[in-house]
Amino acid sequence: MRVGDIIVNPWVAKEYDGRLNPNYATIYIGDNESIDYKGRKCRWADKVYKDNPEKHCPWEVIGHIDISGIIENAIREAVGE
């Protein structure tokens, strides 16, 4: 996985209480962590797969965003550039 990949957690339901489950699809931020759409940091990417790259990674990458570009643009807007 690369930083910015949108990944699906295969062990949680897509919906929870009739709404999209925040832990279903998250954005990978590196070091075995991701962020859900509510801004909460999740640490559910199993270390076993990180330490054993020959094993199949069960997380499906469904998209990618340029995190550094988004953050840079937000900071530029905040400082008025």
matplotlib code that plots the C-alpha trace (Angstrom):
import matplotlib.pyplot as plt

x = [0.0, 1.1, 0.3, -3.0, -4.5, -8.1, -8.4, -11.3, -11.2, -12.3, -13.4, -16.1, -19.5, -20.0, -22.9, -23.4, -26.8, -28.0, -25.1, -21.7, -19.4, -16.4, -14.1, -15.1, -13.0, -10.2, -7.2, -3.8, -1.4, 1.6, 3.1, 0.2, -2.4, -5.2, -7.8, -11.6, -14.0, -14.7, -11.0, -10.2, -6.9, -7.3, -4.6, -6.2, -3.8, -2.4, 1.3, 1.6, 1.2, 3.6, 6.3, 5.6, 5.3, 5.1, 1.7, -1.4, -2.6, -6.4, -7.0, -8.4, -7.1, -10.1, -8.6, -5.9, -5.7, -2.7, -2.6, 0.5, -1.1, -4.4, -2.6, -0.4, -3.4, -5.3, -2.3, -1.9, -5.6, -5.3, -2.4, -3.9, -1.5]
y = [0.0, 3.5, 6.6, 8.0, 4.7, 4.3, 0.8, -1.5, -3.4, -6.9, -7.6, -5.0, -4.5, -1.8, -0.4, 0.1, 1.3, 2.0, 4.3, 3.9, 2.3, 4.7, 1.7, 0.1, 2.3, 4.4, 6.3, 4.8, 7.3, 4.9, 3.1, 0.6, 3.4, 4.9, 7.7, 7.2, 9.8, 11.2, 12.1, 9.3, 7.5, 3.7, 1.1, -2.0, -2.9, -6.1, -6.0, -9.6, -8.6, -5.7, -8.0, -10.8, -9.2, -12.7, -13.2, -11.9, -8.6, -8.9, -5.1, -4.0, -0.7, 1.1, 4.5, 6.9, 10.6, 12.9, 13.7, 15.9, 18.0, 18.4, 19.4, 21.9, 23.5, 23.7, 25.4, 27.8, 28.8, 29.2, 31.6, 33.5, 32.6]
z = [0.0, -0.7, 1.3, 0.0, -1.1, -0.3, 1.1, 2.1, 5.4, 4.5, 8.1, 8.6, 7.1, 4.5, 6.4, 10.1, 11.6, 8.1, 7.1, 5.6, 8.1, 8.8, 9.1, 5.8, 3.5, 4.9, 3.6, 4.2, 5.8, 6.4, 9.3, 9.5, 10.0, 8.1, 8.6, 8.3, 6.8, 10.2, 10.6, 13.2, 13.0, 12.7, 13.3, 11.8, 8.9, 10.4, 11.0, 9.9, 6.3, 6.6, 8.0, 5.6, 2.1, 0.5, 2.0, 0.1, 1.5, 2.0, 1.8, -1.6, -2.9, -4.5, -5.2, -4.5, -3.5, -3.4, 0.4, 0.2, -2.5, -0.6, 2.5, 0.7, -1.0, 2.3, 4.0, 1.1, 1.3, 5.1, 4.9, 1.9, -0.9]

ax = plt.figure().add_subplot(projection="3d")
ax.plot(x, y, z, "-o")
ax.set_aspect("equal")
plt.show()
